Amino acid sequence: MAEFSSIGVWIKFPGGPSRGNEIVPATHGNGQMFVSKYPDEVEHIFKTDVLAVGGNRLAAAVDAHEMPDPSEGYPLGYTIAFWSSLLIHAHSALGSAFLSVAKAGWIDERHRDRTQQCFTHATMYYTNAAMLCPPDDANHMLLLLQRLECLCHQYRPLSETLPVCSRIQKAALKALEIWTPPHEGGTALINNAAQVEQFQEWCEKEMKGGRMTMNKLQEKFIIPVGTVYDNIDQVSIHSRL
């Protein structure tokens, strides 16, 4: 089992103060609290052991109750709210915990021996969470992006990562039917999809130059996370579809 407790994960938590030692308010390097967008929103750093334990407990609690058969007349929203949505949160939390430990392995030698194993576990949990998301849910695209990040950290071949890129682009377009800019969610979707498109273009350039193939990567490999576009009107995610 990965050693979670020494690593923190930044996450938004809607409402309420921190409690005991389980949740620590997130701060900048200068000690200032992150600015929350909404009055009741508090941003915290969760210890990874809290995420792991909480994710496992939540998944176990949901699995202990059989999902109702649609023929029994339960509304779809009821099933999503009390089964699918809870499992999405559980698997996402577990993915975040394992991904954090895996990244820490590059910095702290105490974690290095379990880095690849943790990336593998993170990939599995993010994949499970994405599969549970409705196709027009913005989280579906974001969870696929997390899966892509994990695969890239593992130096998986383009034959595995590029199909995920295509799924991300399609998921973004589906979600944008609802979460259109200037809604903040739509802006984030476009930014993230543009990051993935940049990654695809870079991969194509490297393959054309003979530096990579679908099954062989070069030594230095980029991760499609981090770029932010100030003017989203200049970004198009349709060229890949």
Secondary structure, DSSP 8 states (H G I E B T S, - for coil): ----TT-EEEEEEESS---TTTEEE-B-TTS-B---SSTTEEEEEEEHHHHHHHHHHHHHHHHTS----GGGT--HHHHIIIIIHHHHHHHHHHHHHHHHHHHHTTT-HHHHTTHHHHHHHHHHHHHHHHHHS-TT-HHHHHHHHHHHHHHHHTT--HHHHHHHHHHHHHHHHHHHTTS-TTSHHHHHHHHHHHHHHHHHHHHHHHHHTTS-BTTB--SS---S-----S-GGG----TT-
